Amino acid sequence: MNPVSPEPTPVCLNCRTPLQGNWCHVCGQPVKGMVRDFPVIMGDLVETLFEYDNRIWRTLLQIYFRPGYVTNDFIVGRRVRYVLPFRLFFTLSLITFLMLQLVAVPQGWSGLEVSAADAQFSSYQTVEEVIIARDRAIDDLQQARAGMEQGSEQGLTVSGINLAVNVINAAAERRIVQLGGESDAADSSSVQPSPEQAPAGPILRFDGRQLWDPETTPLDIAWLPATVNQTLNQWMSQWLTQAEDNLARAGDDPGSLIEAMYNLLPVTLFVLMPIFALLLKIFYLFKRRLYMEHLVVALHSHSFLFLAIVVSIILGTLSSVTEAVPVLGFVFDFLFAISMIWFPVYLLLMQKRVYAQDWPMTLIKFTGLGVLYTVMILAVLTVAAIIGLVTL
């Protein structure tokens, strides 16, 4: 009888190393490749998705209801049961911004259509009354604009007057149509400045003071060449001109400005993330923790904030939908209030459990971090609003 020859040891197709499992321990390539029967690949895909979903639900529940628990587990090495911090942060931020856009900028939304002007014109019962009220309001705006042009207020403030004129015209026209009259919107060009009054270019003002003008007070940095200063002034003129034009456009479609701001928020939060971790490093300098540990804390705390925002949006929506049922409305209102209170309570408990300091010191550092980070967020949101106005 011939002896049975042993089966040859499989080797990695990439580096030819003898395999000891389903993955090469040298180069990391998996044994199972994509060149297989399609039903087998789909079966593996479904299995992977269900396994990943289990980790997501476990991570989300622990993140929302147990402050600091996932963070402490991850830092000490119990990581495989949870979604990676950055992946969790990225996924929740994407979901949150999508939901915020759906809530804040629904399809066809225009804040002007539900403005106070609509409510004012709805009280008039004849076309003549609407026209008289419209002309009176536009006359007031003309006088306001004339005062600004004679004084020191121009630029974006004057564009705001044009916006108001467009709002009044649109509201009056809708009411006239409702009353069965013909469209007769006042010409907003009547409040445009005359050529003599119109500024030669965009002017940047703050609190009535002229900060920059391309002709009289251009940007002039002494240590830069004249050509560079000239280029900077040209850029500022283009940006301010575009901002004024976009501000006028936002009158017809305010949702586009909000959407532009929301598109910049993910980038700003990614920028703030390492800065917040650096603040934690500074505040807990004597804890001698690595910066990456503070970054995990920052990722998990922001992931909670995104998740809490999603929960609040859902509860708020359910509360408005169930207004007709008093019991359900009360329940969802109560849960919504609890979810809002849970925001600061969670972050305080998380900071206490992760860094394990006494309550007085934790409260002091929690307050300091909160104030500093709030100022940073407001500054970044202001910049995002300006950039959104320019890039609309």
Secondary structure, DSSP 8 states (H G I E B T S, - for coil): ----------B-TTT--B-SSSB-TTT--BSS-S-S-HHHHHHHHHHHHHHHHHHHHHHHHHHHHSTTHHHHHHHHT--TTS--HHHHHHHHHHHHHHHHHHHHS-TT--GGGGSHHHHHHTT--SHHHHHHHHHHHHHHHHHHHHHHHHTT--THHHHHHHHHHHHHHHHHHHHHHHTT-------GGGGS--TTTS-SS--EEETTEEEEBTTTB----TTS-HHHHHHHHHHHHHHHHHHHHHHHHHHH-HHHHHHHHHHHHHHHHHHHHHHHHHHHHHHTGGGT--HHHHHHHHHHHHHHHHHHHHHHHHHHHHHHHTTTSHHHHHHHHHHHHHHHHHHHHHHHHHHHHHH---HHHHHHHHHHHHHHHHHHHHHHHHHHHHHHHH--
